[in-house]
Amino acid sequence: MNARAAVLAATFAVTVVGLCRTPAPAAMPQAIGSLPRGGSYVLDPDPTVGSAAIGLWFRAPAAGFDNATPGISNLAATAAAVAPLASGKSLYALIHSLGGELNIEVYPDIVGIAAVVPAAAARRVIAGMTGAYFAPTLDDTAVKTARANAAVLGVQQRYESDATLHDLLFKQIFAGGPAHYPPLPDSVAQLTSISTAQAGAYAKRAFRAENAVLTLAGNVDASSVSAVTDGGGNGSMDTPYDSPLAKSPASATMTGSIDGVGLGWVGPPIADQKAATALDFIADYLFRDRTGVVPRTLDKSSSDTLLSGQFITLHDPGVMVVTIGGDEEKATEQRVLAALDALQQPLDRATFEAAREAFLYHVATDTQTPQERADNLGWYTVEGNLQYAPGLANGSYEQAVRALDPQYVADVVRRYLRNPVVVNLTATSSDKESP
Amino acid sequence: MKPGLPLVILATLAICAAPCTARAAGAEVPTPTLANVGGTTVVQQSDSAASLAGIALVVRAGLDRETMKQNGVAALVAQTILLTPVGSPAMSLQDAIAARGGSVRFTIDPSDVRFYIEALAGDAPAVLDLFRTALAAPDFSPATIRTARAALVRQIAQSQQQALQVGLDMLNAAGSSQANAGLPELGTPASLAQIFSNDARAFYHAYYRRGGSLISAAGRLDGLGADTLSSLAAALPEGTTAPVAVHTPLLSGATHEIVAHRDISSPWLIAQYPAPKVDSEDFGPMLVLAAFVRRTLSDIAQVPGVVTPTFASRSVGAVYAYDRAPPSLVLYVNGGLIGNPSRAFATALSVVNVLAATRLQGSIEEFKAEAAGDFANDATTLETRTWLAAVFSRESASPDFINRALAAISTTTPDDVQRVARKYLGNPTIALVLPRGTNLQD
């Protein structure tokens, strides 16, 4: 890592896991196929880099199959990573010993296990990862470690306006189902109430080979698929874990550890590619850091306002989320609403075409690394529309972007982006004094 | 019972006593091509499957071309180029490139200015044409200079809120043998206020020359004509330039501490050691040593974060900045997230001292794997790849950064690590960046 990268990493301390998956229109010689013992794979090779990204994605409800144990997918996924494999070493230790990094990405309806490793280590990690998840053996020690990890993350998340507001908005928008509950439990009591047996049973059901897609990107080739070590199912992937909408989602004011404002709108399902793509475009045009219409009105040298806006592409329905943290939340909220109001009228042709070309570029530059591509392919596969993932050769995403026009974008704003659900988060005075 | 300091050191030195079988080297990656076109070095890493093209243009017009009074003029000229009106209807270069599906930015280094242009492959020829137009004839009108100056002042204000950047700026200033090469990259608001159109124009005409320039491109390059890349440098007049010699005595004494106060919420502690260049036999061992120090610092600080990286686990670190002249190894601790930052920092410095005198016990394979992973995993964006190819091309015989670095790590022995520790990690310069209203005793 060079010094500038270190400054960025240390300053913006935690890797931001994108909720909006906007893949790159790459012309890769990709391959899609079946794993030898159940499940499928998507391969996106790039021999010009020195690393390989390996992902394992599952349809898995974060609050359990009966929505009664919020946090169980987090615990089970983490415990499987730290439980000893047949070699005696855990997947987490294996990856680190090979010079790689492991990320466990838990969302309301899906789980992604993502590793990035030096290319020469790819086969060993594929073997270890499929062994750890396709035949999970969770013990008390592993679950205890997973609880500790979740507890640390839980404390951290209290001070992250983006993640906190995202969870609160989903709680208001969805009446039940996995999206109603935060993927990371609210309290330690919830964590400790989940037993090793419960986590183990959940892991065996959720992390079946046939419920998985293995994604490979970077300096890795199709022969790596033969490194898959476990699995034995003959079934198919679970149906998507959608959540029912609240009939009249209400805005709310809540207290927490930080101040912030969140705005949410229910959008189209992933199957409505045209509308979903239009909402991706709108989020990029209005809210993208530095280039977006609203961020450009913020003077970051005198304000620490944190604005994030993205359309979260989900099976059904997707959700547009805007979160505002730092200072000047209410003034920024008004800027967001004014920008959306203005976009109800079609952009002039020149502005629109420039914004669309910029959007295509942003999509490409944001998904150029192996890890970004592997995550992207995994997300779209388990959300139910791999063909919509532009990373695929002859995929439909870039076509959908190029088919947009100013009038349609304005129509989408009027159809989906009026009357947001609003969550006002207010810090208690004692929390304000905390780090 | 929590172990005391000596035990911590011994435990850390023996942390990988068990045999590790990880192979550090990665799969072979195609070597970048290297050519000299009319005095300009052109490095290419072609990837026909990429959707983007990334191009870095490096010109010898960095900090060491500034006089001490001119600090900021290199950045002001570069920012002016980004704001130069181009195209029809005319708009600033950066806006015009954004509208064509691309981006452009610059970095000021001790001896260079580096422009990085990135675009969708199909848009790249037009985007490069826009850049070439602005590069050949920047708009040095007072209005554009004012706008450029204001943009830089905003960036400076932002960077002053980043404690690690403040500390690195101070350490770079203290560690440069050429005083001007260690000045703040963007200048200061005060120095920029003294630089006007004529100063920027004069700097541009004096130092934006073809001689010594370098172009490094990566990604999908097959859509670019044979001369497209070299024509970027051809937009500049021929000739070479020399640095402005400004020598100041280096700091003397056994310990060096620099203190600054900023509007930050917690103290930062940063130590800087000299380090080898990429063509040195010490390069690979220093990469391994940096991985060891990084792990050690994390262990000492007892940062929480069991599996998933957290704020706290990223609040300590070690960075081997081999891409800067002079290279350095930097250790840092963010005092706001560590229980006892002074103790963690002091312990880390003690461990570094012990390293020079004590051979690492056990295998170093895990640290070699970590070093290889860090290097390979950090070199995946087109911008990083173009820059690393440029650095290796300049500083060594080959632009093949990835295979050479992995090979250098793979052949490193524990004796190499100790030799390098002894050679470089003797006497750090320390920067303390403190919140306003606090002092060293706090």
Interface residues (C-beta under 8 A of the other chain):
Chain A: M1 N2 A3 R4 A5 A6 V7 A9 A10 T11 A13 V14 T15 A24 P25 A26 A27 M28 P29 D46 P47 T48 V49 G50 S51 T78 A81 V82 Y92 H96 S97 L98 G99 G100 E101 L102 N103 I104 V116 V117 P118 A119 A120 A121 T145 A146 A148 N149 V152 L153 Q156 G218 N219 T291 D299 K300 S301 S302 A354 E357 A358 L360 Y361 A364 T365 Q368 T369 P370 Q371 P435
Chain B: C20 A22 R23 A24 A25 G26 A27 V29 P30 Q45 D47 A49 A50 S51 L52 A98 A99 R100 G101 G102 S103 T107 E118 A119 L120 D123 V153 R154 Q155 A157 Q158 Q162 L164 Q165 L168 A218 S265 S266 P304 G305 V306 V307 T308 P309 T310 F311 A312 R314 S315 G317 V319 A321 Y322 D323 R324 V330 Y332 N334 G336 L337 E366 K368 A369 E370 A371 A372 G373 D374 F375 A376 N377 D378 A379 T380 T381 L382 T384 R385 W387 I402 L406
